[in-house]
Amino acid sequence: MGNMRSLVKMLMVVLFLGWMFIWIMISTNLFKSKWIPKLAKYLNTTYFGPQGTNLVLLTVPMMFIAVLSCVYLHTQKKPSQPQREWKVKRKMGRVMMVMKPLGIVTATELTFSLLFVALLVWALSNYLYISYHVSLHNHDNSKIWQAKFRSFGLRIGYVGHYCWAFLFFPVTRTSTILPLVGLTSESSIKYHIWLGHVSNFLFLVHTVVFLIYWAMTNQLMETFAWNPTYVSNLAGTIAMVIGIAMWVTSLPSYRRKKFELFFYTHQLYGLYIIFYVIHVGDSWFCMILPNIFLFFIDRYLRFLQSTKRTRLVSARILPSDNLELTFSKTPGLQYTPTSILFLHVPSISKLQWHPFTITSSTNLEKDTLSVVIRKQGSWTQKLYTHISSSIDSLEVSTEGPYGPNSFDVSRHDSLILVGGGSGVTPFISVIRELMSESQNQSTKLPDVLLVCAFKHYHDLALLDLIFPSDISVSDISRLNLRIEAYVTREDKKPETTDDHRLLQTKWFKPQPLDSPISPVLGPNNFLWLGVVILSSFVMFLLLIAIVTRYYVYPIDRNTGKIYNFSYRALWDMFLGCVCIFISSSIVFLWRKKQNKEGDKESKKQVQSVDFQMPTSSPGSWFHGHARELESVPYQSIVQATSVHFGSKPNLKKILFEAEGSEDVGVMVCGPRKMRHEVAKICSSGLAKNLHFEAISFNW
């Protein structure tokens, strides 16, 4: 098994390096004048037409890597990484700089960002060299400087195309490409943002240059031209208008303050892709096809998973305006600490999906999965109101969970977890995972220091969620947990009445359509995902070959007309969507049929859960030790916690005092200012035993 994994890994590396080599060479005169004519003789066949070369060189390798990565991840062992491999990864993950607007940039990110910028500069310089010194296109008989100006606009559009070759990889939630380099879709969203900004800027320059050129040569009506045998300018104009709308509303000021505007505008990405592809044509489409193809497979599989109604078991309403929702799940559903789950509540919004942190442990809680929701936006406020009302059932759909492919909480000698407000929630799953590992007496557990900052005293109720409701004392006997809690806006413990400090637990009635959360393709999810990718892509190649050979070319040969430029691109998009739909649906339904017995058992278990009336109980933070004996774990939280009023944590002092451990893992989740401060301390080099890792859900 180890030899096979090494062989698969080596093959993926070779394919990726070859793929990148083509991207480096594609802008050179050597590739255009020498390689393309020779390759076209063999690759631009009557079965694929002019897109044959790009299809073979730039589409097939990455799709093959995607299939191989499924096999690689399927055979991956769950135990922790070898020490040598972990040291290399830790070194590359070292923080190099913290600055606006990029935020926290690691050594790996800085290296690849510089290499990518170098690739863009290299491509632009080569394209301009060919235009200015080899073959300057001047079909309009304009002045030389005007022709060069037009050529600059054209070539900068080519360079923007490079960004689109990578744009959708970071937002593919069930990606098998990202885990190969230790990334998740959530942690790599910022790369999608960076690429989006760069590509939109380059395309905007491309558009403005052409508008100026057409104005100078009295051809402004070219903006609305739709050439049947060449590039459609109108399609490019429409794509740019949509792109600007998406770009502007994705800026931080809109995304954070007017999330719904950002969300709904971003759903125009489908139209953007259609008009963009019509504008560039089928040959250029094949250059960016892999990341779009894989994204749409992921999107459709997520749609199939979200069509099921999820069984909501209970809700814990905390006195800190937080909710913990507990769902039923199949025992076969595995996830890692810091994972997230997307929720959809049709009674609140028909379209919106929101991600929330999972607080449960897949090993500690076999049949349930919990998430924490903070009441802060309009959607969460409506959900909080729904849950707090007299309803006894709620229709909820879920997507996920999504998270790291592996997460070894025991890889450090000690852990320092720094959280601000609801940023504490990812660490609840980390601590619960340590509780699970503590049951194995041979496992060496790290010492854990949780540093958390809250605005108000009642926010401390979040810490009650560290222990599941059915935890036993034996689960925490080996856990060396210390908590330093800071209440920043209150100088002392407030005096409040008991009825304002009740932790309410609400149970929901099972409904006939309720199902537990389960993997979209069942057990062996990665292997079946590989089947979907391979079968859909092979089907796509076959259909494209048939349509091109027996429909596109006969028209060209018999009538003497050139087949419509835009229609060829539409065929590619249409057949790609059809293949994804057919292949994904067949595999999904096949896996559903195979798991039918297990689903029946799970549904039977869901329906047999006894419905309980809402209950209220005092929170440990508001009644101290006056709780029943069964609440000993909650009292242990109070005993392990030091509460500091009226001050913020001195993070520099806390981190530098982490002595006695050669390897201290530092994880932070919270406001941007807090993340940046911790990152700067860890990257200062004054304490070489600190190893930083940020968790961000607000980008």
Helices and strands as residue ranges (DSSP letters): H 2-25, H 29-30, I 31-35, H 36-43, G 49-51, H 52-54, I 55-59, H 60-74, H 83-92, E 95-99, E 103-106, H 107-129, I 130-134, H 144-164, G 178-181, H 189-216, G 220-224, H 233-249, H 252-257, H 259-266, H 269-280, H 282-306, E 309-310, E 312-317, E 322-328, E 340-344, E 354-358, E 368-374, H 378-388, E 397-402, E 414-420, G 421-424, H 425-438, E 447-454, G 457-466, G 473-476, E 481-487, G 498-500, E 502-507, E 514-515, H 525-547, I 548-552, H 553-559, H 565-594, H 596-607, E 615-618, H 620-623, G 629-631, H 632-639, E 641-645, H 651-656, E 664-669, H 672-683, E 690-694
